[in-house]
Amino acid sequence: MSIRENIRSFRHRLLRRRRLRDVTPKGLFGRSLLIIALPVALMQIIVLWMFFDSQWETVTRRLSEGVAGDVAMIVAQAEAKADNDDFAKLAQLAQEKMGLSVVLQSQGSLPTNLRASVFSVLDRTLREALEAKLQNPFWFDTTRYPAYVDIRVQSDAGVLRFIAPRDKVFSTTGHIFVFWLLVATFLQTTIAIIFIRNQVRPIQRLAIAAEHFGKGQENTGYSPSGAREVRQAGAAFLQMKDRIERFVNQRTEMLAGVSHDLRTPLTRLKLQLAMLEQDGDIKNAQQDLRDMERMLDGYLSFARSGSQEDSVTVDMNDLVQTCVDKAKRGGADIEIMQDGGMAVFGRKDALGRCLSNLIDNAVRYGGKVFITTQITDNGVEVMIEDNGPGIEQSRHEAAFMPFNRLDPARNANTDGVGLGLSIARDIARAHGGDIILGRSSYGGLSVCLTIPSPNN
């Protein structure tokens, strides 16, 4: 086989897998139900086919052949005995011995309309049996009477009309078998749905608890349940959750303690320098102390970005407006355009810190800032744009690295310690959202903050 044929065969197999993946259920409940229901459905189809092919149709054919033979015999006797008294005796004998009701219509003719049965195999079987036994024209109806079959045969004496019990012509137990088979299938599928749903529900609860924890929301109502493996996964999740919370708390407490311990000697140094004669060296030392305090504040803010603040419903419009008003009091030039219904569920102080960092960053490097809020399919979107120098696209990801100062791109970030964007994205992702950098339509940097709404 050539390379081209191998590639064509591989593509064909890949397309078949994709088609199969497109039509199969995506969720665990649907796939589990398919695993149970599909073999059951195939088994029922095979059982039905074997029953109708080897049992029901065979019995029906033999019954139809027996009735057709009786009809043929009575037709032959009626044509041989033209006397009315003889025919009456023949009709009485057919009723008593064969269970057939026979009437001679001397002036009658065969109907021309045909009424087909829902089960075409019934009509086909009876027609084949009558054609094999009779030379005369005939007509029959299997639908007019629920318990009987109407058969009419053209003879020399006229039209012979036979009314035969339905159970003498067809096997009537087939429909009962099909009915109970469908009932059993329905009951089995219902039990499978209930059982699978009870097995899937603990997994869904575990996924919801993990999602809430990932967004920093407290979910105290979760407890492991379900199958042994699901309970093990739930217990492992709770242990992991406790370890992560202990680590975050330890980090916050450690940095807070370090900050507190360092502030005391820094304060003493500031007082000592203030009491000395003020010259150039003293002023430089005081500036270094202020820089150290600012760095300590930045480190502590970075640690607090993952704190376990209680989540509440937050109006993003009000929060954005509060941060904008605060920035405007410092002389910032900001234009804002907002949509309505901007509610999210999260930690208010953390979201405020995220917005403040983004707005302060835009104000620092741009002369004018433009803020737009809107509702999208992904949730609440806050777009912050400036007309500053911007950041090269190749360095967008590097801008989020902690303590990374993009001096060439952002005009020497001397006012910060390189934690503003890191803290902001950490808070956004803790709420299930994200921050994406881009090129502003005003020439500078665009920062798109997305936070999922309660319905997402």
N, C-alpha and C positions, 0 to 999 in steps of 0.2 A: 504493500500500500504506500502511495507517495505521500510526501509531506503535506501537499495541498489537500489530499483526501483525508488525512488525519486531522487537519485543522477543521475541515468541513464537518467531519464526524463529531469532533469535540464541540463545535458551535451548536450542532443539532442537539446533542445531549444537554448542553447548557440551557438552550431554549426550552426544552421539555421540562427541565427542573424548574425553570422560572415560571412556566405556565402552571405546573403543579403547585408551586409555592403561592402563586397568585390566587388559586381557587381554594386552597386549604385554609382552615380557620387560623387566625393569628394568636388567639388567646388560649390559655391552658384549659379552660372549661370546654371550649369548642373542640379542641384537639382530643381531649380525653373522651368527650362524648362521641367523636368520630371513631376513635379506636374501638369503642364498645358497640356503637350502633351499626357501623359498616359491616363487620363480620356477621352480626345478627341479621341484618337486611339481606346479605348475600345468602346466608343459610336458609332464610325463609323463602327466598326466591327459588333456590335449588329444591327445597322440599315441595313447594307448590308445583314446580315444573315436573318433578318426578311423580307427584300424586296425580296430576291431571293427565300426564302422558301414559303412565303405566297402570293406573288404577281407575280413576274416574272416567276417562274417555273410553277405556276398554269395557267397563261395565255398562256404560251408556250405549255403546255400539251394540252389545249383545242384547240389551233390552229392546232397542229399536229394531233389531233384526227379528226378534221374536214377535213383536207387535206387527211388523210388516208381513211376516209369514202368515199370521192369523188373518190380517186384512186380505192378503192375496187368496187365501183359501176361501174366505167368505165371498169374495167377488166371484171366484170361479163357481162356487155353489149357486150363487144368485143368478148368474148367467145361464146355468144349466136348468134351474127350476124357475120357470116364468110364472107359475101359479102363485097367487097372493097368499093362499093358505100355507103353501110350502115355504114361502119367504118369511111368514110370521113365525113358523116353527124354527127356521134358521136363525132369525133374530133373537128368539127366546133362548136357543141353544148357545148363541154367541154371548148373550148376557150372562147366562148361568155358568158356562164353562170357561169363557175367556175374559169376562169382565168388560166386554165391548158393547156399547149401545149403538145399534145399527138402524138407520132409517133410509127407506128407498124414496127418492124424489124422482118420480117418473118424468115430469116435465122440466126438471131443473137443469142447470148448467153450472160448470165450474166457475168460481169467482176469478176475476182477472187481477185484483189487487193483491200485493204481497206485503206481509207485516213481519219484518225480521226481528228475531229475538236479540236481546242484549248480549247473550252468550251465543255467538255465531256457531260454536261447535255443536250446539243442540240441533239447530236447523240442518247443518251439514251432515251430521250423523244420521238423522231421520231421512233426509233426502236420499242419501246413498243407499240406505236399507230399502226404501220403497222402490227406487229405481232397479235394485237388484231382484226384487221379488215380483214386481208388477210390469205388465206390458201396456196397461191402460194409462191414459192421462190422469194425473192426480193433482191435488192442491191440499195444503195443510196450513194450520195456524197454531203456533205454540204460545201466543201472547194474549189472546182474547180472554181465555178462562184461566184463572190462577192455578186451579187444581186439575184441569183437563186439557187434552190436545184434540183439536178439531181436524179430522182427516176426511177428504172427499175424493172419491174415485169415479171417473166416467166409465160406465159399462153399457152393454147393449140394452139393459132394462131401464136405464136412467142413471141418476147420480146417487151413489151410495155414500151416505154421510156416517162416519164413525166418530163417536165421542169416547176417547180412551182416557183412563186415569193417568195423570202425569207420572206417577211413580212407576207405572208399567212401561213407560217409554224412556224415561231418563232416570238417572241416579240422582235423587234429591238430597243425598247426604253431603255432596260436595260443597254446597253453599254453607252448610253448618260448619264443616271443617275449616273453610276459609274464614268464616266469621270468628271462630274461636282462635284461629291462628293470628288474626289481626288483633283480637283482644289481648292475647298473650304478648304480642309484640308491643302493644301500647303500654301494658302494665310493666313490662321489662324496661322499656325506654323511660317511663316515668320514674321507676325506682332508680335507674342509672342516673337520671338528671338530678334527683334529690341527693343521691350519694355523692356524685361528683361535685355538686354545689357545696355540700358540707365540707368536702376536702379542699376545694379551691378557696373558700372564704377565709380560712386562717392565713393562707398565702397572701391574699389581698390585704388583710389587716396588717400583716408584717410589712408589705410594700408601702402601705399608707404611713405606718409608724416610721419606717426608714425615710420616707419623703419628708415627713414633718421634722424629723431630727436633722435631715440635711438642710432644711430651711431655717433651723434654729428655733422651731416651735416645739413647745413642751407637749408631749403626748403620754400622759400618765395612765391612760385607760388600757394600754396594750399589755397583754399577758400571753405567753406561748400557749398554743392550743393546736388541735388537729392531730395528724399522724406523728409518729415518733420522730421522723426525719424533720418535719416542719417544726415540731417543738424544739428539737436540737438547734435548728437554724434560728428560731426566735430567741432561745436562751443565749446563743452566741452573739446575736445582735444586741441584746441587753447588756451583756458583759462588755462588748466593744463600746457601746454607748457610755457606760460608766467610766471606762478607761479614758475615752476621749474627753469627757467632761472633767475628770480629775486632772488630766494633762492641761486643759485650757485654764482651769482654775489655778493650778500650780504656776503656770506661766504668768498669768495675770498678777497673782499674789507676789511672785518673785520680782517681776518688773516694778510693781507698785512699791515693794519693800526697798528695792535698789534705788528707785527714784526718791523715796522718802529719806533714805539714809544719806544719799548724796546731796539732797537739798540743804541739810543742816550745815555741812562744811562749806557749801557754796555760799550760803547766806552769811557765814562768818567771814569768808573771803571778801564778799561784797562790802560788808561793813568796814573791814580793815582797809580796803582800798579806798573807800569813801573818806576815811579819816586821814589818808596820806595826801601829800601835796600833789595836786593834779597836774601832771605833765603828759607828754605823749605816750610814754611807756605805761603809765597808769591807765590812761584811757583805752589803750589797746588791751590791757589785761581785763578791764571791765567789759569790753566788747567780747572777749573770749568767754567770760563767765556767762554773759547773756546768751551766747551761742550754745554753751553747754546746757543751760536751762531749756532752751528751745528744743534741743535734741532730746533731752529727757522727756519733755512733754510729747514729742513725736513718738518716742518709743512706747510711752505709756498709752497713747492713743491707739497705736498699732496693736498692743496687747488687748485693749478693751474692745477692739472691733469684733472679737469672737465671744464676748461676754454673754451670759444667759439672761438677757433682759426679757421680760414677759412680752409676748406678741399680742398686739391689739389691732383693731381696724383703723387704718391711717388714711386720711384724705391727702393724697399726694399734692393736690393743688394748694391746699393750705400750707403744707410743709415746704413746698417750693417757694411760695410767696413769703414765708417767714425767713427762709435763707436768703432770698433776694433782698428783702428789706434790710436784713443785717448787713449784707454786702453794700447796699446803697448808702448806708450810714457811714461807711468808710470811703465814700466817694466813687463807687463803681457806677459805670454807665451800662445799664442792662435793660433790654427790651424783652417782654414776656408775652406769650400767647398761649392760652390754656383752653382745653376742652373740659366738659363737665363729666361727672361720674367717675372720678379717678381714685377710687377706693382700692386699697391693697391691705393684706393682712401681714403684719410684720412688727419688728421692733422699732418704735418711733424714734428713739434717740439715735440708734445706729443708722437708720435711713437719713436722719437729719445730718449726721456726721458725714455720710457718703455724699449727699448733695452739697454740703458746705465745702468739702474738699474739691469737688469738681468745679463748683462755681468760683471758688477762690483761685483755683489753678487757671481758669479761663480769664478771670479778671487780672491776674498777675502778668499774663503774657499777651493779652489782647487789649486794645484800647476800648473796644465795645464788645458786649456779650449779648447773644440772642438765645433765648430759651423758649422751646416749644414743647408742650405736653399734649399727648393724644392717646386714644385707646386703639390698640391693634389686636390682631389675633393672638399674639404672644402675651398680651397683658398691657400694663401701663408703660408707656414709653416717654422718656424725658430726653429731649435733644438739646445739648448745650454747645453752642458754636461761638467762636471768636474770630477776630480778624488779625490775629497775631502771626508769628512765623510758622506755626504748625510743627508737625513731626513727620519725618520721612516714613513712608509706609513700611520700609524694611525694619524700622526701629519701633514699630507700634507695640510689639510684644515685650521688647526690652523696657519700654516705659513703665510696665507694671511690676518690674522686678523690685523688691524691697531695697532701699538705700541706693537705687540707681539714679544718678543725676545726669540728665541729658543736657550737659552744658552747651555743646555746639548747637543743638537743635532748639533749645528753649532759653537761650540768652542767659546762661550761667545761673542755674537754680540755686542762688545763694540764700534765699529766704527760707528754704526748707531743707529737709534731710533725705528727700527722695522716698517718702512714704505715703504721700497724698493719694496717688492713683492706686497704689497697692492696697491701702486701707479701703478705698472706695470699691474696688472690684471684689475684695474679700467679703465686704458687707453685701454687695449685690448677689454674689454667688451663694452666700449663706441663706439668702431669701429665695433661691431658685432662679435668679435672673442672671444678668451678665452686663458687661460694659464693652462696647465696641468702639474703637477709634477709627476715624476717617478724615477725609479732607472736607473742610467747611466750604460752603458756597460763598462765604465772605473772605476766603483766602487763608484762613487759619486752620485750627483743629476743630473737628466735630467729635463730640463724645455722646454716644447713644446709650443711655441707661434704661434697661428693661427689667421690670419687676412683674412677676405673674400676678394677675388679679385673682380674687377668691374663686372665680368660676373656672380658672385654667388648671 
